[in-house]
């Protein structure tokens, strides 16, 4: 067993490189300072070989950094947010950062408490998928000089950098597909009314109907959150309508699962009895009894870019101009939409 190295100077001596080079590699800053991949690999292998682990606490006090970031998402059980969180954790690990992951449970009071908890832990920055309609408690953190990047949902009235999907375009494409397949009465089961992601999806739904000279029936827009139970209850209401829609546009993956449960209990099949399109592609979407047509969001790209934004702000200051990004979704066409006669 190799003798343990106790300080960075000793490790640098064994490698024949500068202390600065070793420090930059161990702090995940190889790319920033253009350190070659071979040198980076040599430093990391030596650190493992000689059991060298820098004292994070001491380094944090010296640099006024903890090399941790906070990540708040509204539902850790949702595969969509789980995928984003996994990407952010992987990117953070590559850069020498640790993640403190928190679940706001889609509750604004819990979210505000978690933000205070993270600032108390002296995190270097925060990535958050905000749950509420108000940006006040998020901007207050930013005003303290703590870098904040918003993902998935954003606040149009706040100067908070964000990375999100173009939800309007995704909804427009989904409903346009249903219309092209002959559907004229299309129910929209929404999530939380008032947040950007939901508002933009509903706007896309309405405007594509109007573009095709179809009536926007407000009675067909219903729902209270992005959960499975909401999808289940609202689908039951849709099925009880006298003039039942021929298709349902579910505004989240979990809503669509609730819709499928309600349809099964009612003895209806997709797409023979009713068609469905879901916002959010999931690993199981292709393996359902009827493979589902979905709007796919670039989850991994959202996570990667959000971390890149945050790291840039940490290293270069919060005054650094960050361009907000609205990434394009794409349609994945499967078998859950039936082509019907226009007369229907």
Secondary structure, 3 states (H helix, E strand, C coil): CCCCCCCHHHHHHHHCCCHHHHHHHHCCCCCCCCCCHHHHHHHHHHHHHCCCCCCHHHHHHHHCCCCEEEEEECCCCCHHHHHHHHHHHHHHHHCCCEEEEEECCCCHHHHHHHHHHHHHCCCCEEEECCCCCCCHHHHHHHHCCCEEEEECCCCCCCCCCEEEECHHHHHHHHHHHHHHCCCCCEEEECCCCCCHHHHHHHHHHHHHHHHCCCCCCHHHEECCCCCHHHHHHHHHHHHCCCCCCCEEEECCHHHHHHHHHHHHHCCCCCCCCCEEEEECCCCCHHHCCCCCEEEECCHHHHHHHHHHHHHHHHHHCCCCCCCCEEECCEEECCCCCCCCCCCC
